[in-house]
Amino acid sequence: MRAVITVIGKDMVGILAKVSCECAEHNINVLEVTQSILQDMFAMIMMVDISKCDIPFTEFADKIGKIGDEMGLSIHAMHEDIFNAMHTI
């Protein structure tokens, strides 16, 4: 099972580290990462493997969202099936 994590906000040191550390803490493997900085705005999309996650995915999504709030970022984790359904015509 896979999920998509998106991060958007003002660029600062440690964004990738904070998100990937939270993933590692819950046995979530980062499969792919793409990131870009446009002027001072940071944007990142991560594809992660959640098959060995040690907590319910909804709980992880809430935790990663709260980390985003603390950092002044928008961080969302979405199951791949939901992401695909939203982007299918």
C-alpha angles and dihedrals in degrees: 000000000000137000137194121232118195126192125188129170148086111331117253139153117280105022096124091041094052095048095044092047090054089050092050091048089062098039093255111150119216108226102175137002132191122178138171137185117212108190099307098338120104122208125180137170121193128189109207137183109235098176092107098038109143095212132045110282092236089058091050091049090053092048094049090047091054090050087054091051091051091050095043092248136122106239121174131176117198131178110249093239092057092044091052093046091052092051099045120097 
